[in-house]
């Protein structure tokens, strides 16, 4: 099992999950990731479903770049 833990999703003035995109891409490629589990822990102002969908959109885009 491989874990990638991120403590924040956005830095001021950047797009959502902008700063870790290269990290995500490298992690996915290096570990040949085919599926993942996302734990929507810190989404206090949105529903877990909306939070998960937002992250999924970014992951899908990163996979397309890989």
PEQUI-V507463 format. One record per residue. N is the residue number from 1. SS is DSSP state (~ for helix, > for strand, _ for the rest). NEAR is the number of other ideal C-beta (glycine too) atoms within 12 Angstrom. D_LAST is the distance of its C-alpha to the last C-alpha in Angstrom with 2 decimals. Layout:
n:N ss:SS near:NEAR d_last:D_LAST
n:N ss:SS near:NEAR d_last:D_LAST
This chain:
n:1 ss:_ near:8 d_last:20.63
n:2 ss:_ near:16 d_last:18.14
n:3 ss:_ near:12 d_last:18.67
n:4 ss:_ near:23 d_last:16.96
n:5 ss:_ near:14 d_last:19.68
n:6 ss:_ near:24 d_last:19.61
n:7 ss:_ near:11 d_last:23.02
n:8 ss:_ near:15 d_last:22.42
n:9 ss:_ near:26 d_last:20.13
n:10 ss:_ near:19 d_last:21.32
n:11 ss:_ near:15 d_last:23.05
n:12 ss:_ near:9 d_last:25.80
n:13 ss:_ near:8 d_last:24.86
n:14 ss:_ near:13 d_last:21.08
n:15 ss:_ near:16 d_last:19.10
n:16 ss:_ near:24 d_last:18.56
n:17 ss:_ near:28 d_last:16.10
n:18 ss:_ near:20 d_last:15.49
n:19 ss:_ near:19 d_last:16.27
n:20 ss:_ near:26 d_last:14.01
n:21 ss:~ near:28 d_last:10.65
n:22 ss:~ near:15 d_last:9.66
n:23 ss:~ near:18 d_last:11.44
n:24 ss:~ near:31 d_last:9.75
n:25 ss:~ near:22 d_last:6.17
n:26 ss:~ near:17 d_last:8.20
n:27 ss:~ near:23 d_last:10.32
n:28 ss:~ near:27 d_last:8.17
n:29 ss:~ near:17 d_last:6.91
n:30 ss:~ near:13 d_last:10.51
n:31 ss:_ near:17 d_last:12.29
n:32 ss:_ near:12 d_last:10.72
n:33 ss:_ near:21 d_last:11.22
n:34 ss:_ near:10 d_last:12.35
n:35 ss:_ near:13 d_last:14.50
n:36 ss:_ near:23 d_last:15.76
n:37 ss:_ near:15 d_last:18.93
n:38 ss:_ near:26 d_last:19.38
n:39 ss:_ near:15 d_last:22.87
n:40 ss:_ near:20 d_last:23.94
n:41 ss:_ near:16 d_last:26.39
n:42 ss:_ near:17 d_last:26.98
n:43 ss:_ near:19 d_last:26.85
n:44 ss:_ near:10 d_last:30.55
n:45 ss:_ near:11 d_last:30.84
n:46 ss:_ near:16 d_last:28.82
n:47 ss:_ near:12 d_last:29.00
n:48 ss:~ near:17 d_last:26.74
n:49 ss:~ near:13 d_last:25.53
n:50 ss:~ near:15 d_last:24.70
n:51 ss:~ near:23 d_last:23.02
n:52 ss:~ near:20 d_last:20.88
n:53 ss:~ near:18 d_last:19.98
n:54 ss:~ near:24 d_last:19.04
n:55 ss:~ near:31 d_last:16.68
n:56 ss:~ near:21 d_last:15.26
n:57 ss:~ near:18 d_last:14.56
n:58 ss:~ near:30 d_last:12.52
n:59 ss:~ near:29 d_last:10.56
n:60 ss:~ near:18 d_last:10.03
n:61 ss:~ near:20 d_last:8.89
n:62 ss:~ near:26 d_last:6.36
n:63 ss:~ near:21 d_last:5.09
n:64 ss:~ near:13 d_last:5.53
n:65 ss:~ near:15 d_last:3.81
n:66 ss:_ near:20 d_last:0.00
